[in-house]
Amino acid sequence: MKPSCLNVIATALLFALGSVSADAAYRTYAEIEQLLEDAENDYPEICQRHDLGLSYQGRRLWALNITNNPGVEEDEPEFKYVSTMHGDEWTCNEMCLYLIDHMLSNYGSDSRITNLIDEIDIWIVPLMNPDGYVANTRSNAQGIDLNRNFPEWVNGDPNTTSGRATETAVVMDWTFASSFTLSANFHTGALVVNYPFDNDGMGSVPSPSPDDDLFIYISEQYSQHNQPMWDSPSFYHGITNGADWYSIDGGMQDWHYRYMGDNEVTIEFSNNKRPPSSEIPQFWEENRESMLSYMDTCLIGIRGIVTDANSGAPLLATVTVAGRDHEIYSDPDVGDYHRMLLPGTYDLTFEVDGYEPVTIQDVVVTTGEATRLDVQLSGPVVVTYPNGGETLTTGVPIEVTWAGNPVAQFHVQYTANYDDYTNVTDDFENAELGPEYTFGGDADWYASTEDAHGGARSAQAGDIGDYDTTWMTRTVPAGELSFWYRVSSENGWDWFDFYIDGVRKIHASGQGSWALYTTTLVGSSHELKWEYTKDTSMSYYSDTAWIDDLEITCENTVWTDIIALTAPGATSTPWAPPAAGSDYKVRVRSYISGGYGVFNESAGTFTVADPSADGDFDGDSDVDLEDFAAFQACLGDSPSAPCAAAFDFEPDGDVDLVDFNILSPLLVGPGG
């Protein structure tokens, strides 16, 4: 609701006068400043105060860093609690102040507290909105709700503070300069842990992130120790997906998770916006163990250091987990990364600009402390021979050569049918959909002339009513998949969904134009499923969905090992081409720290020719010293068939000195 003019004037007077509550149990801004200064002075070995920047009215945003080596970058996760984004939610900063005192006063005597401070780089911001706190207003002094002001995926460049509220920009700049693993921001007005996404473009419906399982776990690590929260009549186990509760734009938790690689939740302490100060000790009792247990979770999963294989220098790497569309980042100061994951087996990929990516498979995560996985990266592998345009000879050994990581092993392969592709297409121009499709639900999809992306026909969802569903499936080979789709439905209620092997990839609703979907299907075959579903009532627009111009480009190239793994640091391996052909390539990838890099191929194709029967083994029309070298390689008791075909002049089944005496007069020397 838009505030009245009187409210605006009253708010302005509060800011100008610096008004605070007469309730002395809630600390004033000045008292909070003094408490943080006292903490730094009393515990300098484990505590350091940091000035993050100024509020709109010039008040300082203070952060307290609690760690066993303040000011020293170490291989440990960075954690933060940020409080009182909304200036009228005073209980939040009190919980932070209680936590600060509890941790500092128990270091060295309480093993749990000592371990947290020794193993985690902890940051606490008791007061993100000091101007609003002084004035007892939700917004900052600019009238901006700070938890609706962070960049959203549809709301501006996520990496710039341009146009943001003053305090928002301060927190963003601080985050850019840090490498947080886990965070939470504190509020009142409800009793729940709220986890991402707050907004994924679907409105107020369940909107899980790629790490939904992780967020449920860490949220319950908080709520289970807070009995009133755990027993909530409104939220099962005292937790909720943000958008499932209600969707917001510009929330801080989504920005941290989506763009900074920082797992953040929003914690609501109390249904009462600002409970009486007499209840603060009770809130602390209810939240103390929860705050510590939540902090503990940043030590789970997989952790390590990413460095340059040659210099050992730390690297800023992007770390991804197969099957989870989410990136985290290593700290460039130390190279440490901390990927929070639940117990299981995972494939991780590490990428740095200018370095060869490395994927490490089957990393096992157990309960308890994170699995250690250090990674070294090097420049990319480069094939140097054969690299395109050469003519080799069947059966004649050569050396495949490359440049690459000096401490890696290498996997080397060849193919004789490079760039061999087939296309699977369907433009749906036939009057009937083909037998490769299977239909289900309350009506069948069909070939329609109502709308099309190309040509006259497309595949259209079956004509269904309320509560009904219509779906169509097809099994396809691995390859590059693309198709066009269009939806015309009641926005937010009737949905077009597309699945690959049961995993939803498209969730679209409303009135849209034709859109292209593309992806790469790996492995063997995959089931595609297109589905249109209606809710309980009403229809809008055409009340249907279409797909058109389906295409799968399948690569038929077959790669065969030359050597599965070389010795560490090798830069060559012998190989004798097995058969004639004009579409040969070789490729090489590194193997290091238990993971493979990406393949580098010959720059172009090369030819393999059968040997001549007159001693011209390499097929260049000259019998010369290159052929003599090939002859030398063929000397022995068990020559290969190509050797025998070219050099067993006698013939007696051996390539020997008798054959040499026959070959010698044919030699004309280099150049012919």
C-alpha positions, 0 to 999 in steps of 0.5 A, spaced: 500 500 500 502 506 498 504 510 504 500 517 505 503 524 505 502 524 513 506 517 513 511 520 509 512 526 513 512 522 519 518 518 517 522 523 514 522 527 521 524 520 525 530 520 520 532 527 521 531 526 529 534 520 529 529 517 534 529 510 537 525 506 542 525 508 549 525 500 550 532 500 553 533 493 552 534 493 545 540 496 543 541 503 540 545 504 534 551 507 538 551 502 543 551 496 537 557 500 535 560 500 541 559 493 543 563 491 536 568 495 538 569 492 545 569 485 542 575 487 537 579 490 543 577 484 548 578 479 543 583 481 538 586 474 537 580 472 534 576 478 532 576 484 527 571 489 526 570 491 519 567 498 516 563 495 510 561 502 508 556 508 509 549 508 509 545 513 505 545 518 511 552 516 513 552 511 518 557 505 518 555 498 516 559 494 521 561 487 520 565 483 525 570 477 523 570 472 528 576 467 526 582 464 529 587 468 524 583 475 523 586 478 517 589 472 514 586 468 508 586 461 509 583 454 506 576 455 510 569 456 508 567 463 509 560 464 512 556 470 514 549 472 518 546 479 515 541 482 520 536 487 520 535 489 512 528 491 515 529 497 520 523 495 524 525 488 525 529 489 532 530 482 534 534 480 529 540 484 531 539 482 538 540 475 536 547 477 532 549 480 538 548 474 543 551 470 538 557 474 538 558 474 545 557 467 546 562 465 541 567 470 543 567 468 550 567 460 549 573 460 545 578 455 548 573 452 553 567 450 548 570 445 543 564 446 539 565 453 539 573 453 538 572 448 532 567 453 528 572 459 529 578 455 527 575 452 521 570 457 518 571 464 517 565 467 520 562 474 519 556 477 522 553 484 520 548 486 526 545 492 522 545 492 514 540 498 515 542 503 520 538 508 518 531 504 518 533 502 525 534 509 527 527 511 524 524 504 526 522 503 519 522 497 514 525 501 508 532 505 508 532 512 508 531 512 501 524 509 502 527 503 499 525 496 501 532 493 501 530 485 500 526 487 494 532 491 491 538 486 489 539 484 482 534 479 479 535 474 473 530 479 469 532 485 473 538 488 471 546 486 470 547 482 476 554 484 477 553 492 477 551 496 483 548 501 478 541 504 480 541 500 487 540 503 494 546 505 498 546 499 503 545 494 497 551 497 493 555 496 500 553 489 501 554 487 493 561 490 493 563 486 500 560 480 497 564 481 490 571 482 494 569 475 498 568 468 497 562 466 501 560 459 502 554 459 506 549 465 509 543 467 512 539 473 513 535 475 519 527 477 519 521 477 523 514 477 522 514 470 521 517 463 524 520 459 518 526 458 514 525 460 507 530 457 502 531 459 494 528 460 489 524 466 492 523 467 484 524 463 478 519 466 473 513 462 475 509 466 480 507 464 487 508 456 486 514 451 488 520 454 485 526 449 487 533 451 485 538 446 483 540 444 490 533 443 493 535 437 497 541 441 500 537 447 502 531 442 505 537 439 509 540 445 511 534 449 513 532 443 517 538 443 521 536 450 523 529 449 524 529 442 528 533 445 534 528 451 534 522 447 537 516 452 536 519 453 529 519 445 527 512 445 530 509 450 526 502 449 524 503 453 517 510 450 515 512 443 515 518 442 519 518 450 519 521 451 512 519 453 506 521 454 499 520 462 498 516 462 492 511 457 494 510 461 500 510 468 496 514 470 490 518 476 491 523 480 486 530 482 488 531 478 494 538 478 497 538 470 498 536 469 490 542 474 488 547 470 492 545 463 490 544 465 483 550 469 481 555 469 487 555 461 488 553 462 496 548 458 499 543 463 502 536 462 506 532 467 509 530 466 517 524 469 520 525 469 528 518 471 530 511 472 528 511 478 532 514 483 528 518 486 534 516 482 540 517 485 547 524 486 550 523 481 555 522 475 550 529 476 547 532 471 552 527 466 550 528 467 543 536 466 544 535 460 547 530 457 542 535 460 536 542 459 539 543 451 537 540 453 531 544 458 529 550 454 530 548 448 527 546 452 521 553 454 521 556 447 521 553 445 515 558 449 511 563 444 512 560 438 508 560 436 501 567 437 497 573 442 498 580 443 496 584 448 492 585 449 485 592 451 483 596 452 477 600 445 475 606 449 473 607 454 478 602 452 484 599 459 484 592 459 486 586 460 481 579 463 481 576 457 478 568 455 476 566 449 479 560 445 477 557 438 479 554 434 473 546 434 473 546 441 477 545 447 473 549 451 478 556 454 479 560 456 485 567 459 485 574 458 488 577 464 492 583 467 488 587 469 494 588 461 496 584 457 491 580 454 496 573 452 494 567 449 498 562 445 494 556 443 499 553 437 497 549 431 501 552 424 501 552 421 494 557 420 488 558 426 484 562 428 478 565 435 478 568 440 473 573 445 474 574 451 469 579 457 468 580 461 462 586 459 459 586 453 462 584 446 460 578 444 464 578 438 468 572 433 470 573 428 476 568 423 476 565 419 482 567 423 488 564 420 494 561 424 499 560 421 506 556 424 512 561 429 516 567 433 514 567 434 507 571 430 502 578 433 500 579 434 492 585 438 490 586 440 483 591 442 478 590 445 472 594 447 466 594 450 459 590 446 454 593 439 450 595 441 443 596 435 438 602 437 434 602 431 429 599 428 425 595 435 425 592 435 418 594 434 411 599 429 412 599 422 408 601 416 412 601 409 410 598 403 412 601 399 418 607 404 418 609 406 425 609 413 426 609 418 433 603 421 435 605 428 438 602 433 443 604 439 448 600 439 454 601 438 462 608 436 464 605 432 470 599 429 467 598 422 463 594 422 456 589 419 453 590 418 445 585 416 440 584 416 433 578 415 428 577 413 421 570 416 419 571 423 422 565 428 421 560 422 419 553 425 421 546 423 420 540 427 421 533 425 424 528 430 423 520 431 423 517 437 420 510 434 421 508 436 414 504 429 414 497 428 415 498 423 421 504 423 426 508 417 425 509 410 429 515 413 432 510 417 437 506 414 443 500 418 446 497 418 452 493 422 457 485 424 456 487 426 448 492 424 443 496 429 440 495 430 432 498 433 426 495 440 425 494 446 420 492 451 426 499 454 426 506 452 424 513 454 425 515 452 418 511 449 412 503 448 413 503 443 419 505 442 426 504 437 432 499 440 436 496 438 443 490 434 444 484 437 445 482 437 453 478 440 458 479 442 465 483 437 470 485 433 463 492 432 461 495 430 454 502 428 452 506 425 447 513 421 447 518 419 442 525 415 443 531 418 440 538 417 439 544 421 442 546 428 439 544 435 438 537 436 439 532 442 437 525 443 436 520 449 436 514 450 441 509 455 442 504 456 448 497 459 448 494 458 455 491 461 461 497 464 464 500 461 470 494 455 470 495 451 464 502 449 462 506 446 457 512 442 459 517 438 456 521 432 459 528 429 457 528 422 461 523 424 466 526 431 468 522 437 466 526 442 461 521 447 459 515 449 464 511 455 459 504 458 460 501 464 457 500 467 450 507 466 447 510 466 440 515 461 437 521 459 441 527 455 440 529 449 445 536 446 444 540 441 448 545 436 447 543 429 448 549 424 451 550 417 452 545 412 448 538 413 447 533 418 451 525 419 452 522 426 450 516 427 452 511 433 451 505 435 455 499 440 456 496 440 462 489 444 464 487 446 471 480 446 474 477 451 470 477 457 465 481 457 458 484 463 455 487 464 448 487 458 444 488 453 450 493 449 447 501 448 445 505 446 439 511 443 437 515 443 430 521 442 426 524 437 430 531 435 429 536 431 432 543 431 429 547 424 431 555 424 430 557 417 428 564 418 428 568 412 432 574 413 436 578 408 438 584 408 443 591 408 441 593 408 448 588 409 454 593 412 459 601 414 457 606 415 463 606 422 466 609 427 462 609 423 456 608 428 449 608 422 444 606 415 443 607 410 437 601 408 432 601 404 426 595 406 422 590 400 421 587 401 414 587 406 408 582 412 409 581 419 407 578 422 414 583 420 419 584 424 425 587 423 432 585 427 439 589 427 446 586 429 453 589 429 459 588 425 466 590 428 472 588 428 479 583 423 477 579 427 472 580 428 464 580 434 461 577 435 454 580 432 447 584 436 443 583 434 435 588 434 429 586 441 426 584 437 420 583 430 417 589 426 414 590 420 409 592 413 410 594 410 404 596 403 402 603 401 401 606 400 394 608 393 392 615 396 389 618 399 395 614 406 395 611 405 402 609 412 403 606 413 396 609 419 394 611 416 388 619 416 390 623 410 393 627 414 397 630 414 404 623 415 408 621 408 405 628 406 407 626 408 414 619 404 413 623 398 411 628 398 417 621 398 422 619 392 418 625 388 419 624 382 424 621 375 424 613 377 424 612 383 419 605 386 419 601 384 412 603 391 410 610 390 411 610 384 407 606 387 401 611 392 400 618 389 402 618 382 402 620 382 395 623 375 395 618 373 397 619 368 403 614 371 409 620 375 412 622 382 411 630 381 411 637 382 408 635 379 402 629 384 401 634 389 402 639 387 397 633 388 392 630 394 395 637 398 395 638 399 387 631 402 387 633 408 392 633 414 389 634 419 395 630 424 398 627 429 393 627 423 387 
